[in-house]
Amino acid sequence: MLIGEVSRRSGVSARMLRHYESLGLVRPSGRTGSGYREYSAEDIRRIFHVESLRSLGMSLREIGRALDDPGFTPSALVGDLMRQTSDRISAETELLTRLRRIDAADPAGWEDVLQIVALLQALGSQSADARQRAALSSVGRVPMPVEALVEAALSETEPNVAGVLRWALAQSGDGGPALLAKGLGSPVAAVRKRAVQSLAVMSGDEATAHLRDALTDPDAGVRGYAALALGTRGVAEAVPTLIDMIVAGRNDTDAADALSKLTSDTATADQIAGRLIDLLAHDTTEAPARGRLTQALADIPGTTVSRALMELSHDEDRAVALTAAYLLQLRDAR
């Protein structure tokens, strides 16, 4: 079969067939009397083998080796091809993500594009100072893609940089709470904690709703951060978690402060007082926890708490009794 017919049937151009011949990859077995290349059935079969291996991303050199070396084992080469393809997909995915973020920022001109690219690169820098400067620059200069800020906030381990990123997110407008909510689904507790800390500085019903969801998190630290934020927002659902924090001695001072901010509502104040007093009366509550619970009664209004403090001022635990007596004096002074 002549080269033109082979090209039509195989879909491989005549120029590419000549290139294969020059490389020694597919040589036509014969020549016609006029000197034209003539391909045998075996030659055509080899052409299809070459094309099949090219479809896997193999180079022509690798294909020649695979077809001509009897001792060649494909497993190593296929493994290399898989790794190369995975790396290429990762690089392309990263580029696509960056392009989408630039598009989401809606740049007005190329100068904006260049600034956004610089900020995105700085957010991924190994330098904490560079990341912090990028977060600070993201507000007021050019619109920083919210998705990039969220990703940075969820991965940042340097406290100062994390604080600036949370501030920048709070200034970023809509979109942040929904993206941070995805962080609450992370299998890593530290990521969920960062999501809650970022939501805590955001106002609005959406952020509050996601913080409510975090009250059921399996990690006590995540629940605690959510409860502290909700307590300052007047959300009574945070009360059980805040009291658990006081019992456990985990951010107990902050938890007590958050409880006191919930006592403007009489029903909630009564609920808090009842829970604290019940725990104080429970035989299994250990002495350090009883001391913290007594201190937590300080800013809870109502006669129920006053009566409880009166009884506690005669408690067998001297530390509890002294604390209760002191709090009674403060209440009387008011």
Order of alpha helices (4+ residues) and beta strands (2+ residues): alpha-alpha-beta-beta-alpha-alpha-alpha-alpha-alpha-alpha-alpha-alpha-alpha-alpha-alpha-alpha-alpha-alpha-alpha-alpha-alpha
